[in-house]
């Protein structure tokens, strides 16, 4: 090898190591990694004026059950003619096969997609989960189908680029403040969440999808209001919303 060839090899940047698994426990010396996560999708439809929305919800629930699809159907609190459909699977092909086949049935041709409210995300690990499998695969479903959590507020968000330029230590401090508030609401039984990442999955380039669920609606609004005072929301959120407010009337795990 010539001297120039050796120089060129030395100048070639080393390829980064890539690990797409979800990981937790590295900080405790008990690492755990799994290559599985849950995908969840929210679709919002407006029902044609010639149809009865609650009847369509009942028919859609029956069709989903017949097709073996788990999900939650919401009445839209802000539009009496709209409904929300939340479905999930560890296989994202589920949305373009089973769910798609149900929604394209002739009985549902009177549904018009409100695509501004479409949200698609995947469960993810922060690295501190004590039970990684439960957090990624079971917890989101439990919260989506719990009869105790009929009210839901779903919204996407994107952080500013400046947040990504912060050090890991600075990011951790900001996120801890945010998480502590969420835990306080959860420990009092006021509200809990479903957190999904949607990098590259969202039409408007959002990064996260948040589902807040609770027995009552007021604590959800209160939680969003309280979060506005955190450093993350007040300084590092570029965009947030639109907000879908729904009341669950059909749930199937």
PyMOL commands that set and color helices and strands:
alter all, ss='L'
color gray80, all
select helices_A, chain A and resi 3-11+26-28+53-66+93-103+106-108+115-117+132-145+161-164+168-187+218-227+231-236
alter helices_A, ss='H'
color red, helices_A
select strands_A, chain A and resi 22-24+32-34+39-47+71-76+82-89+111-113+119-122+151-159+192-197+208-214+237-240+244-252
alter strands_A, ss='S'
color yellow, strands_A
deselect
rebuild
show_as cartoon
